[in-house]
Amino acid sequence: MNGIRIGVVLGSTRPQRLGERVCHFVMKQAKDVPDADFRVLDLAGYRMPFFDEAEAPLANRDRVPAENVRCWLGDLAAMDGYLFLTPEYNYTFPAVLKNALDFLAKEAEGKPAAILSYSNTMHGGNIAGNELRAVLSKLGMLPLPRSLPMAHAERLLDETGDLVEQSDWAAKVAAFVPWSLNELVRYAAALKTVRAA
Ligand SMILES: Cc1cc2nc3c(=O)[nH]c(=O)nc-3n(C[C@H](O)[C@H](O)[C@H](O)COP(=O)(O)O)c2cc1C
């Protein structure tokens, strides 16, 4: 363990969310990634209000966010990198995730962010992933270039996050996700050094 901490942000808060399966799957794969500690940051758990601060967080040094928001920001700040799990709602990522991101000032600046979008359609949340990429950049994160929109995640994964489909597509997902988690940790370690310089 070299102390690399990765926050896995679960971007859906629906009680019956498919994202939970995706999250279980990722966390199972994460156990095999050396030198890193993955932690789920579940937006459903923070129960944040809608953003209503007087100014943009970056321009407002004296802000005192609500306690739940402080908790979210503190958890983000403690991480060296992020994996965002996002579904697609009407061609973009969920409002609850955008709301959570709008509270950020510099907590995630200079840190890498991988995006894993998913859906129960053939599109895999591709549009949502691309829109999220722009927002993460605006907040100073470094979105990693490769992603694999996880189409039909409801067929690929059972409720415990085990890959149950046998297909070329499932084999591709099974290979890509561990690769991308390792890549994320590699970038997180490198950028930690950069931030300290
Ligand atoms: C409000 C809403 C809008 C949706 N819009 C899209 C969409 O634009 N594209 C798509 O591929 N799937 C869309 N879907 C289907 C989602 O991919 C599917 O419901 C998925 O399970 C959502 O993730 P979640 O269960 O983790 O919230 C939409 C679902 C909801 C609830």
The ligand as an ORCA input file, in Angstrom:
! r2SCAN-3c Opt
* xyz 0 1
  C     -35.204      9.744    -16.066
  C     -34.503      8.726    -16.904
  C     -34.002      9.092    -18.139
  C     -33.305      8.151    -18.923
  N     -32.715      8.571    -20.081
  C     -31.897      7.716    -20.744
  C     -31.133      8.196    -21.841
  O     -31.188      9.340    -22.227
  N     -30.309      7.311    -22.475
  C     -30.187      6.001    -22.059
  O     -29.420      5.258    -22.651
  N     -30.893      5.537    -21.003
  C     -31.744      6.350    -20.340
  N     -32.437      5.921    -19.239
  C     -32.353      4.501    -18.870
  C     -31.207      4.268    -17.896
  O     -30.073      3.856    -18.612
  C     -31.574      3.171    -16.876
  O     -32.802      3.487    -16.235
  C     -30.506      2.988    -15.818
  O     -30.874      1.913    -15.016
  C     -30.345      4.236    -14.938
  O     -29.354      4.060    -13.955
  P     -29.745      3.914    -12.398
  O     -30.721      2.749    -12.337
  O     -28.452      3.568    -11.713
  O     -30.346      5.167    -11.933
  C     -33.145      6.822    -18.466
  C     -33.686      6.471    -17.210
  C     -34.323      7.408    -16.434
  C     -34.820      6.995    -15.053
*
